[in-house]
């Protein structure tokens, strides 16, 4: 069996890289107006979902594992009204993803099982936290896909 630390880092890096690629692919055809369009009263815009995912990664992995000092304002992720450009929002998402990949690759075998605590999650170690963030990202990609389909349908 190969080194478990390397297997974990390699597989998580590949998964996060793939998910970030899907987010960029889904965002690519959207204008800034479409990026911020709130199509449903019960949902979020594509842009707000990206802000949310960026905050999620920066807090749960950045602040709690990588020690970045990031301070999260979760409500603002869903209520931001200044509507920065799609390019700016995606750049910050990419920076968060780079930080995530760095954090993943800097973990030792022992680090993965270190106790983990953070507001809003019920996991016991770093591996579970990083895995949870990946599944969270994947879940919101589903919402982004739906928004893209709906924007296309509406013309």
Secondary structure, 3 states (H helix, E strand, C coil): CCCHHHHHHHHHHHHHHHHHHHHHHHHHCCCHHHHHCCCCCCCCCHHHHHHHHHHHHHHHHHHHHHCCCCCCCHHHHHHCCCCCCHHHHHHHHHHHHHHHHHHHHHCCHHHHCCECCCCCCCCCEHHHHHHHHHHHHHHHHHHHHHHHHHHHHHC
